[in-house]
Amino acid sequence: DVVGSGDNPTDAKNVTVKYTLYDFDGNLIDQSAVNGFNFTLNQVGVISGFVEAVKLLKTGGKGKFILPSAIAYGKDGNGGKVLPYMPLYFKIELVKIN
């Protein structure tokens, strides 16, 4: 993990992150594009646990996060590789606060 520098992002801030998402068998489920994933922290459609994890990082910071299903995709899954009630393992880097 890397601490990073500066302030942590707050609600409604736009950020760019790089991430990889794994299941607990170590299989890659998803990853951001090479240039990262740009979103606003209160954007509809971004899982709450991902937002909370990003808020813990500072610019340049990297962390590993385990999200229980309650703050991930819950009882529905995502209709793809994330099954209902599945916890998630993310590696996230906060590239910048825009």
Secondary structure, DSSP 8 states (H G I E B T S, - for coil): -B--BS----TT-EEEEEEEEE-TTS-EEEE--TT-EEEETT-TTS-HHHHHHHHT--BT-EEEEEE-GGGTTGGG--SSSS-TT--EEEEEEEEEE-
